[in-house]
Amino acid sequence: MLLHNTADWLRRIQLISAAPSVERLSPGEVAQHWMLMLSFVVLVITGFSLRFSEAGWVQWLFGWQGGFEARGIIHRVAAVVMTLGAVWHLGYLFTARGRRWLRDMTAAGKDVTDFSQNIAFFLGLRKGGAGFGRFSYMEKLEYWALVWGTVIMTVTGILLWFDNYFIERWGLPKVVLEVMLVIHYYEAWLAFLAILVWHIYGTMFKPGVYPMNPAWLSGKMPKAMYHEEHPQGPQLPTRTVRIRYEEPADIGEVTQPVTAASSQTGSVVPSKVPAGDGRGARQEPAQTH
């Protein structure tokens, strides 16, 4: 059953990724996200393994000879990678695209209106939810929480990493380092739970987005999904992808005849894929944008 459902999930991701899409993230933004994502996962695993060193999963990962020493090294390397990613992003914010990103990510009065409209929708007092622009208030909250959390984890992490230096050279009381350890630990929990409860839902399990928003892989977001999630966002050019696709007889849908121009190329692309499914699209000639 696991293999069956995994195959179904992967196939639906493939179909959604092949739908007409818009460029949600640039290649550089995708690379920044990957750098943050990978370093964050490593930091969570190696950080909690120190706190819960007697747990079975920790013993399985680091219970071998020299494993816990390696854990510390891996944790610090991942911390450096995340810090470098933060520096990269800071430099990016000084570019033309980065300045637009920062402007669109800044809180505005519309966010209050969107929040109240969404609450009314949740309570059944409104037919539909808020119409978001480029970034929703949830994405803005998540972004600024990430910025604040990165600053806290970097400062407390440096103090804990070079504790002897700060005690001997700066005369820093040990009680301060103990407080830093507590802050570092609970901020790690906040970050982990924010990703697990907030970010994963918005990018994978939210109706209309499931099985996932593929922008983190390629920067491309299905056009139908973008218009549903960001109806008041900027108009972005559409991209199409040529892939092997089901025949109309296989999916039981009415399709448009393929024109002579497309029959010469021998390839067709989906013109529209319903959000959350990605199957049953009608076919039309591939276009170059």
NORDABEL-V9585 format. One record per pair of residues at least 12 apart in sequence whose C-alpha atoms are under 10 Angstrom apart, sorted by the first residue. I is the first residue (numbers start at 1). J is the second residue. Records with the same first field share a line. If there is no record, write none. Layout:
I = J ; J
This chain:
8 = 211
9 = 210 ; 211 ; 212
10 = 211
11 = 211 ; 278 ; 279
12 = 210 ; 211 ; 212 ; 276 ; 277 ; 278 ; 279
13 = 210 ; 211 ; 212 ; 213 ; 214 ; 276 ; 277 ; 278
14 = 214 ; 243 ; 278
15 = 243 ; 244 ; 245 ; 246 ; 270 ; 273 ; 277 ; 278 ; 279 ; 281
16 = 209 ; 210 ; 211 ; 212 ; 213 ; 214 ; 221 ; 222 ; 223 ; 224 ; 225 ; 270 ; 272 ; 273 ; 274 ; 275 ; 276 ; 277 ; 278 ; 279
17 = 212 ; 213 ; 214 ; 215 ; 217 ; 218 ; 220 ; 221 ; 222 ; 240 ; 241 ; 273 ; 278
18 = 220 ; 221 ; 222 ; 239 ; 240 ; 241 ; 242 ; 243 ; 244 ; 245 ; 269 ; 270 ; 271 ; 272 ; 273 ; 278
19 = 220 ; 221 ; 222 ; 223 ; 224 ; 238 ; 239 ; 240 ; 241 ; 242 ; 243 ; 269 ; 270 ; 271 ; 272 ; 273 ; 274 ; 275 ; 278 ; 279 ; 281
20 = 220 ; 221 ; 222 ; 223 ; 224 ; 237 ; 238 ; 239 ; 240 ; 241 ; 269 ; 270 ; 271 ; 272 ; 273
21 = 215 ; 219 ; 220 ; 221 ; 222 ; 223 ; 224 ; 225 ; 226 ; 236 ; 237 ; 238 ; 239 ; 240 ; 241 ; 271 ; 272 ; 273
22 = 215 ; 219 ; 220 ; 221 ; 222 ; 223 ; 224 ; 225 ; 226 ; 227 ; 235 ; 236 ; 237 ; 238 ; 239 ; 240
23 = 215 ; 218 ; 219 ; 220 ; 221 ; 222 ; 223 ; 226 ; 236 ; 237 ; 238 ; 239
24 = 134 ; 214 ; 215 ; 216 ; 218 ; 219 ; 220 ; 221 ; 222 ; 223 ; 226 ; 236
25 = 215 ; 216 ; 217 ; 218 ; 219 ; 220 ; 221
26 = 97 ; 215 ; 218 ; 219 ; 220
27 = 216 ; 217 ; 218 ; 219 ; 220
28 = 88 ; 89 ; 92 ; 219
29 = 89 ; 92 ; 98 ; 216 ; 219
30 = 215 ; 216 ; 217 ; 218 ; 219 ; 220
31 = 85 ; 216 ; 217 ; 218 ; 219
32 = 82 ; 84 ; 85 ; 86 ; 88 ; 89 ; 92
33 = 85 ; 89 ; 216 ; 217
34 = 85 ; 216 ; 217
35 = 78 ; 81 ; 82 ; 83 ; 84 ; 85 ; 86
36 = 78 ; 81 ; 82 ; 83 ; 84 ; 85 ; 86
37 = 82 ; 216
38 = 78 ; 81 ; 82
39 = 74 ; 75 ; 77 ; 78 ; 79 ; 80 ; 81 ; 82 ; 83 ; 85
40 = 75 ; 78 ; 79 ; 81 ; 82 ; 188 ; 191 ; 192
41 = 78 ; 192
42 = 71 ; 74 ; 75 ; 76 ; 77 ; 78 ; 79
43 = 71 ; 74 ; 75 ; 76 ; 77 ; 78 ; 79 ; 82 ; 188
44 = 75 ; 78 ; 188 ; 189 ; 191 ; 192
45 = 57 ; 58 ; 61 ; 71 ; 75
46 = 58 ; 61 ; 62 ; 68 ; 70 ; 71 ; 72 ; 73 ; 74 ; 75 ; 76 ; 78
47 = 71 ; 72 ; 74 ; 75 ; 76 ; 184 ; 185 ; 188
48 = 185 ; 188 ; 189
49 = 61 ; 62 ; 68 ; 71 ; 72
50 = 62 ; 68 ; 71 ; 72 ; 75
51 = 185
53 = 68
76 = 157 ; 158 ; 161
79 = 153 ; 154 ; 157 ; 158
80 = 154
82 = 150 ; 154
83 = 150 ; 151 ; 153 ; 154
86 = 147 ; 150 ; 151 ; 154
101 = 134 ; 135
104 = 133 ; 134 ; 135 ; 136 ; 140 ; 233
105 = 134 ; 135 ; 136 ; 137 ; 139 ; 140 ; 141 ; 143 ; 144
106 = 135 ; 137 ; 140 ; 141 ; 143 ; 144
107 = 135 ; 136 ; 137 ; 140 ; 141 ; 144
108 = 137
110 = 130 ; 131 ; 132 ; 133 ; 136 ; 137
111 = 130 ; 132 ; 133 ; 135 ; 136 ; 137 ; 138 ; 140
112 = 137
113 = 130 ; 131 ; 137
114 = 129 ; 130 ; 131 ; 132 ; 133 ; 136 ; 137
115 = 129 ; 130 ; 136 ; 137 ; 138
116 = 129 ; 130
117 = 129 ; 130 ; 131
118 = 130 ; 131
129 = 229
130 = 229 ; 230 ; 231 ; 232
131 = 227 ; 228 ; 229 ; 230 ; 231 ; 232 ; 233
132 = 227 ; 228 ; 229 ; 230 ; 231 ; 232 ; 233
133 = 227 ; 229 ; 230 ; 231 ; 232 ; 233 ; 234
134 = 226 ; 229 ; 230 ; 231 ; 232 ; 233 ; 234 ; 235
135 = 229 ; 230 ; 232 ; 233
136 = 229 ; 230 ; 233
138 = 198 ; 199 ; 202
139 = 198 ; 199 ; 202
142 = 191 ; 194 ; 195 ; 198 ; 199
145 = 190 ; 191 ; 194
146 = 191 ; 194 ; 195
149 = 184 ; 187 ; 188 ; 190 ; 191
150 = 187 ; 188 ; 191
152 = 180 ; 183 ; 184 ; 187 ; 188
153 = 180 ; 183 ; 184 ; 185 ; 187 ; 188 ; 191
154 = 184
155 = 180 ; 184
156 = 177 ; 179 ; 180 ; 181 ; 182 ; 183 ; 184 ; 185
157 = 180 ; 181 ; 183 ; 184
158 = 180
159 = 172 ; 176 ; 177 ; 180 ; 181
160 = 177 ; 178 ; 180 ; 181 ; 184
163 = 177
200 = 212
203 = 215 ; 216
204 = 276
205 = 276
206 = 276
207 = 275 ; 276
208 = 224 ; 225 ; 226 ; 228 ; 229 ; 274 ; 275 ; 276 ; 277
209 = 222 ; 225 ; 226 ; 228 ; 229 ; 275 ; 276 ; 277
210 = 225 ; 275 ; 276 ; 277
211 = 275 ; 276 ; 277 ; 278
212 = 275 ; 276
213 = 225 ; 226 ; 276
220 = 238 ; 239
221 = 238 ; 239
222 = 238 ; 239 ; 240 ; 272 ; 273 ; 274 ; 275 ; 278
223 = 236 ; 237 ; 238 ; 239 ; 240 ; 271 ; 272 ; 273 ; 274 ; 275
224 = 272 ; 273 ; 274 ; 275 ; 276
225 = 273 ; 274 ; 275 ; 276
226 = 275
228 = 275
237 = 289
238 = 287 ; 288 ; 289
239 = 286 ; 287 ; 288 ; 289
240 = 268 ; 269 ; 270 ; 271 ; 286 ; 287 ; 288 ; 289
241 = 268 ; 269 ; 270 ; 286 ; 287 ; 288
242 = 267 ; 268 ; 269 ; 270 ; 286 ; 287
243 = 267 ; 268 ; 269 ; 270
244 = 267 ; 268 ; 269
245 = 267 ; 268 ; 269 ; 270 ; 279 ; 280 ; 281 ; 283
246 = 270 ; 279 ; 280 ; 281 ; 283
247 = 280 ; 282 ; 283
248 = 280 ; 281 ; 282 ; 283
250 = 280
251 = 279 ; 280 ; 281 ; 282
252 = 280
253 = 279 ; 280 ; 281 ; 282
254 = 280 ; 281 ; 282 ; 283
255 = 280 ; 281 ; 282 ; 283 ; 284
256 = 282 ; 283 ; 284 ; 285
257 = 282 ; 283 ; 284 ; 285
258 = 283 ; 284 ; 285
259 = 284 ; 285
260 = 285
261 = 285 ; 286
262 = 284 ; 285 ; 286 ; 287
263 = 285
265 = 285 ; 286
266 = 285 ; 286
267 = 283 ; 284 ; 285 ; 286
268 = 282 ; 283 ; 284 ; 285 ; 286 ; 287
269 = 281 ; 282 ; 283 ; 284 ; 285 ; 286 ; 287
270 = 282 ; 283 ; 284 ; 285 ; 286
271 = 283 ; 284 ; 285 ; 286
272 = 284
